[in-house]
Amino acid sequence: MTSKIVALLAFGCLWPALGVSQQVQLPVTLQEPATGTAQTAGPSPAPVEGHLLADLVREALQKNPAVQGALHSVEAQRRRVPQAKALPDPSVGVSWMGNIRPFSVQTGDPSSYRGVNAMQTLPYPGKLKLRGEIASKEADAGSSDLEAVRRRVTVDVKAAYFEYWFYDKALQTTLKDKDLLTKLSQIAEARYRVGKGIQQDVLRSQVEISLLLQRITVLQQQRDTSQARLNTLLARSPEAPLPPAENIERSPLNYSIEDLYRLARQNDPGLHREEQTIERNQLAVNLAQKDYYPDLSVGFMYQQRPMLPDMYGMTFAINIPVFYKSKQREEVRQATEERLSAESGRDNRQNELNFELKQQYLAAKASDELLRLFSQGVVPQSSLALESSMSAYQVGTVDFLSVLGNFSTVLNYEIDYYRELANYQASLARMESMVGVDLTSTPAQPADQHPARGE
């Protein structure tokens, strides 16, 4: 960075030699990315206190409708457990014989009566317990769905935040470099006025300024879009103000791909759901097999008869599965197929999980390598190229277009650095949702956190 500043100051020293009466002070704009909060174009949004990334994630988990909907779904499934374990409702009835008038008897007719009866069905031992366990496993699967939604929302918030941060930094960098390019354009114009430059240099610099203005417009639109996305995840209005994103740093990836596979097998909510579904379907197989056995119905009856003693009676009845070939046997087969389907779903989820982890792991490794390349090689080298072309332009051995080309290269590489850092952190966040381990909160050591500029 210091070498570029020296080169720019050299332009300032050349200015009086050109016989220009108005002196222009060149700003120091090409700096290392600041560790503080990025500032953007236009009026700054009203500051909002305490909006760190962790606070945004916490707010989203509390307010996001998808999370709230999944939470209520789990609560609804929990309410099914006691229902499944409860006995069937008993039935109570009244009856009479003799007169058409309700609940009346014929005097002197011993066959006439009036009475009440009650009936209760008692399922075969073990059926209610199995039904309760099945409902409980379904609720557990719902809890895994809730955890999956929570993790997905967390990933979406982090990815949106990293995008918001990137466009903030890209916009800040482009605005600063636009000011520098404006100063260089003024130098080219001054050289042209004293006969040491050509009009083409002035026109080309103005074109480059227009291109930067176009880029700034696009970056502002993309920044506003990422802000609206973040607000939507927080259940806010898309136009709600957000503070400038705080700076992010590269978090180390201290796990091998084998470690990530192991953690995913232990912590992935999708795998947990499939395992719980398998257990639920095995319980359904056991219940279907018990349906071969009859349920017992117990009834009590009380009758009043004219001129005769009251009568009491008991009824015991069972259902006989005479249609077992088309009912109970097919029920067992259905439950067995559902269990096998769940086992295949678990295996499929494991395969997809391994691919998704490998994909994000490779993306993170590639971004990490590019970050090191930018910070240790590309940015310093392009800065030296810019310095050299600027020095050569002072003595007239390099044309102004070469200086502009090197200037654009430095700008693009700096923005590319921020892009890769945002991509790297987003890849870690996506892996977090699968392995259940925080990968984005621990910053790396201070070295190699920002692109190294030429000294």
ABEGO torsion letter per residue (X at the ends): XAAAAAAAAAAAAAAAAAGBABBBBBBBABBBBBABBBBBBEBBBBBBBGBBAAAAAAAAAAABAAAAAAAAAAAAAAAAAAAAABBBBBBBBBBBBGBABBGBBBBGBAABBBBBBBBBBBBBBGAAAAAAAAAAAAAAAAAAAAAAAAAAAAAAAAAAAAAAAAAAAAAAAAAAAAAAAAAAAAAAAAAAAAGABBAAAAAAAAAAAAAAAAAAAAAAAAAAAAAAAAAAAAGBBAABBBBBBBBBBBBBBABBAAAAAAAAAAABAAAAAAAAAAAAAAAAAAAAAAAABBBBBBBBBBBBBBGBBBBBBBBBBBBBBAAAAABAAAAAAAAAAAAAAAAAAAAAAAAAAAAAAAAAAAAAAAAAAAAAAAAAAAAAAAAAAAAAAAAAAAAGABBAAAAAAAAAAAAAAAAAAAAAAAAAAAAAAAAAAAAGBBAAABBBBABGABBBBBX
